[in-house]
């Protein structure tokens, strides 16, 4: 993994978790 792919993956993960929590509420 390049130094750039890691923060992009973490950002995508945060957005995914956020949308999942919004649907669950």
C-alpha positions in Angstrom: 0.0 0.0 0.0 1.3 3.5 -0.9 1.3 6.3 1.7 -1.6 7.8 -0.2 -3.9 4.8 -0.3 -4.1 4.5 3.5 -5.7 7.9 4.3 -8.1 7.5 1.3 -9.1 4.0 2.6 -9.7 5.4 6.1 -11.8 8.2 4.8 -13.9 5.8 2.8 -14.3 3.6 5.8 -15.4 6.5 8.0 -18.0 7.5 5.4 -19.3 3.9 5.1 -19.6 3.5 8.9 -21.4 6.9 9.1 -24.0 5.9 6.5 -24.5 2.6 8.2 -25.1 4.3 11.5 -27.6 6.7 9.9 -29.6 3.9 8.4 -29.6 2.0 11.7 -31.0 4.9 13.6 
